[in-house]
Amino acid sequence: LTVYPYSKLNPERVSAIVKQYGAERLVVNGSADWGVSDPLALAKTAQYLAEDGHSDKTIRMLTHDNADAFYRQSSKWKPNFNIAPIPVSEYQRQP
């Protein structure tokens, strides 16, 4: 389920879909394509889901666990969740 800020699928509709169909076979992500996107769509949706009564377990399934389980079916999936952030000053160009 790809969340968009103004059209298609918003946090309220995601919550309704999860209530109707369950979270076991769903993945929620945010849009970052050619149209209007919101880089915080996933965080805003997770917050809305919590406020709308969904459990932390359900929210984690939708935003991480289900996608991870799907991708783990490939032997090429080797995520590294321990990547340390690089300070912006190290990779941005200086004037």
Backbone bond lengths (Angstrom), bond angles and torsions (degrees), N, CA, C in turn:
res aa  C-N    CA-C-N  psi(-1)  N-CA   C-N-CA  omega(-1)  CA-C   N-CA-C  phi
1 L - - - 1.439 - - 1.528 107.76 -
2 T 1.315 117.50 114.41 1.458 121.53 -179.41 1.525 109.03 -98.21
3 V 1.322 116.15 121.58 1.457 122.65 -175.87 1.527 109.81 -89.82
4 Y 1.332 115.51 131.54 1.461 123.24 177.00 1.524 108.57 -118.12
5 P 1.343 117.86 152.84 1.459 118.77 -176.66 1.527 114.85 -74.02
6 Y 1.332 119.71 -30.21 1.465 119.71 -173.26 1.514 115.16 -125.12
7 S 1.281 117.96 -14.22 1.456 118.45 -175.07 1.523 110.15 -140.32
8 K 1.281 114.52 178.59 1.456 123.29 173.76 1.520 112.40 57.08
9 L 1.313 117.45 -93.49 1.461 120.77 -171.16 1.525 110.77 -124.48
10 N 1.314 115.91 116.84 1.463 120.87 179.13 1.536 108.71 -110.64
11 P 1.328 118.31 172.33 1.471 120.53 -178.25 1.530 113.64 -56.27
12 E 1.316 117.82 -36.32 1.456 120.87 -179.52 1.533 110.90 -64.23
13 R 1.319 116.86 -42.76 1.463 120.08 178.78 1.530 111.20 -68.58
14 V 1.342 116.75 -37.15 1.467 119.56 176.25 1.524 109.40 -58.04
15 S 1.323 116.67 -47.35 1.463 120.86 -179.08 1.520 110.99 -59.94
16 A 1.314 117.12 -42.91 1.466 120.39 179.65 1.526 111.40 -64.73
17 I 1.319 117.17 -39.99 1.468 121.15 178.68 1.528 110.39 -64.10
18 V 1.333 116.39 -43.57 1.463 120.28 179.98 1.534 110.37 -64.56
19 K 1.322 116.83 -40.11 1.467 119.62 177.71 1.524 110.97 -63.36
20 Q 1.335 117.15 -37.05 1.455 120.23 -177.40 1.522 113.17 -78.74
21 Y 1.348 116.76 -40.75 1.465 119.83 -171.81 1.525 115.07 -111.53
22 G 1.334 118.01 -10.19 1.456 120.64 -176.89 1.522 111.26 86.54
23 A 1.327 116.33 171.26 1.466 122.12 -174.35 1.521 113.15 -105.82
24 E 1.305 117.54 -4.67 1.464 120.62 -170.30 1.524 114.09 -61.50
25 R 1.318 118.80 -32.34 1.465 120.62 -175.05 1.525 112.10 -121.97
26 L 1.320 116.78 27.41 1.461 121.62 -178.50 1.522 111.11 -120.07
27 V 1.326 115.52 150.75 1.458 123.22 172.45 1.527 106.54 -130.69
28 V 1.314 117.08 135.29 1.460 121.61 177.73 1.520 108.54 -110.88
29 N 1.339 116.13 134.35 1.467 120.96 176.20 1.517 109.03 -141.49
30 G 1.314 116.15 170.08 1.454 121.83 178.33 1.509 110.88 -102.66
31 S 1.311 115.47 155.05 1.462 120.34 -179.50 1.525 110.79 -81.76
32 A 1.298 114.70 147.20 1.472 121.45 174.60 1.527 106.21 -155.67
33 D 1.320 115.18 59.12 1.457 119.53 -174.63 1.519 111.04 -123.14
34 W 1.309 117.07 -156.51 1.461 122.52 -174.18 1.523 113.57 -67.56
35 G 1.300 118.22 -23.30 1.461 121.25 -178.18 1.511 112.41 -89.64
36 V 1.321 115.19 -168.48 1.459 120.81 177.72 1.528 108.09 -68.09
37 S 1.317 116.29 124.79 1.457 121.91 -177.37 1.526 109.95 -128.52
38 D 1.304 115.22 162.91 1.459 121.66 176.85 1.522 107.88 -133.25
39 P 1.340 117.91 112.46 1.463 119.47 -178.77 1.526 113.35 -62.73
40 L 1.315 117.16 -15.68 1.465 120.55 179.30 1.530 112.54 -100.43
41 A 1.335 117.44 11.06 1.463 120.70 -176.03 1.525 112.39 -57.67
42 L 1.321 117.55 -41.26 1.463 119.70 -178.45 1.530 110.72 -66.91
43 A 1.319 117.05 -44.49 1.472 120.42 178.70 1.533 111.00 -63.61
44 K 1.323 116.50 -41.35 1.468 120.13 179.16 1.526 110.90 -66.00
45 T 1.321 116.65 -37.30 1.464 120.35 178.85 1.524 110.07 -67.96
46 A 1.326 117.41 -43.13 1.469 120.51 178.05 1.530 110.21 -60.43
47 Q 1.314 117.24 -41.50 1.459 120.71 178.75 1.531 110.43 -64.62
48 Y 1.334 116.90 -43.60 1.458 120.12 179.16 1.530 110.58 -62.79
49 L 1.336 116.90 -42.94 1.457 120.28 179.47 1.526 111.07 -58.68
50 A 1.331 116.31 -42.34 1.474 120.11 178.43 1.532 110.40 -63.61
51 E 1.319 116.39 -44.58 1.465 120.49 179.78 1.523 111.76 -66.26
52 D 1.330 116.98 -25.89 1.465 121.56 -179.27 1.528 112.09 -91.03
53 G 1.332 117.16 8.90 1.458 120.81 171.42 1.510 117.20 97.98
54 H 1.325 118.61 4.77 1.461 120.22 178.30 1.532 109.32 -77.94
55 S 1.303 116.27 144.62 1.464 120.98 -177.22 1.533 111.32 -74.50
56 D 1.330 115.23 160.68 1.466 120.16 175.61 1.527 110.44 -59.34
57 K 1.333 116.97 -37.46 1.458 121.20 179.40 1.537 110.67 -62.03
58 T 1.310 116.86 -45.21 1.460 121.06 179.17 1.521 111.04 -62.60
59 I 1.316 117.11 -43.88 1.463 121.42 -178.85 1.524 110.22 -64.40
60 R 1.322 117.12 -41.54 1.472 120.08 177.81 1.533 111.12 -64.98
61 M 1.317 117.19 -39.19 1.464 120.30 176.31 1.526 110.57 -59.04
62 L 1.324 116.21 -46.54 1.461 121.29 -175.86 1.523 112.95 -69.41
63 T 1.316 117.01 -35.29 1.469 120.45 -173.13 1.522 114.12 -98.89
64 H 1.342 117.95 -11.28 1.461 119.11 -178.30 1.527 113.70 -147.51
65 D 1.320 116.73 -60.56 1.466 120.83 -167.94 1.527 114.14 -59.93
66 N 1.325 117.56 -43.61 1.466 119.24 -178.45 1.529 111.55 -65.35
67 A 1.324 117.29 -41.50 1.467 120.27 177.87 1.522 110.07 -65.05
68 D 1.307 117.33 -43.07 1.458 120.82 179.33 1.529 110.95 -61.36
69 A 1.321 117.33 -43.47 1.472 120.71 178.68 1.529 110.70 -62.98
70 F 1.314 117.35 -39.20 1.462 120.91 178.59 1.530 110.73 -64.43
71 Y 1.332 116.64 -50.54 1.463 119.96 -177.53 1.524 112.41 -68.25
72 R 1.325 118.37 -28.49 1.468 121.30 179.08 1.531 112.60 -65.15
73 Q 1.304 117.52 -13.10 1.460 120.00 175.88 1.528 111.45 -66.87
74 S 1.323 116.60 -17.54 1.461 121.62 177.75 1.519 109.43 -95.91
75 S 1.324 116.30 134.89 1.469 119.99 177.69 1.523 111.04 -69.16
76 K 1.316 117.56 -14.64 1.467 121.65 -179.83 1.535 112.67 -84.77
77 W 1.313 117.46 -8.61 1.461 121.39 -178.82 1.515 109.24 -79.11
78 K 1.326 116.43 108.57 1.460 122.19 -179.43 1.531 109.22 -134.60
79 P 1.334 116.42 72.79 1.469 118.65 -177.50 1.524 112.08 -69.69
80 N 1.294 115.81 149.21 1.457 122.12 175.30 1.528 106.97 -121.34
81 F 1.309 116.88 100.20 1.452 121.97 -177.90 1.529 112.44 -86.97
82 N 1.325 117.31 5.64 1.460 121.38 -178.57 1.528 112.52 -109.61
83 I 1.316 116.87 26.11 1.461 120.68 179.67 1.526 108.81 -73.49
84 A 1.312 115.72 127.23 1.464 120.43 178.89 1.531 109.28 -83.42
85 P 1.318 117.37 137.01 1.465 119.18 179.08 1.526 111.03 -66.61
86 I 1.319 115.65 146.52 1.460 121.91 177.85 1.525 108.00 -97.56
87 P 1.319 118.50 132.48 1.468 119.87 177.86 1.536 110.70 -58.88
88 V 1.303 115.84 139.29 1.462 121.27 -177.85 1.529 111.33 -54.94
89 S 1.313 117.36 -36.53 1.471 120.85 -177.61 1.524 112.38 -63.18
90 E 1.330 118.00 -18.54 1.463 120.87 -179.35 1.516 113.63 -84.26
91 Y 1.314 118.33 -21.52 1.456 118.27 -177.76 1.523 114.75 -121.62
92 Q 1.322 118.58 -7.66 1.469 119.35 176.40 1.522 110.43 -86.72
93 R 1.312 114.50 145.83 1.455 119.32 177.58 1.525 110.09 -68.94
94 Q 1.299 114.19 141.98 1.459 120.28 175.57 1.535 108.84 -95.39
95 P 1.325 118.81 142.37 1.476 120.62 -179.36 1.509 112.67 -65.83
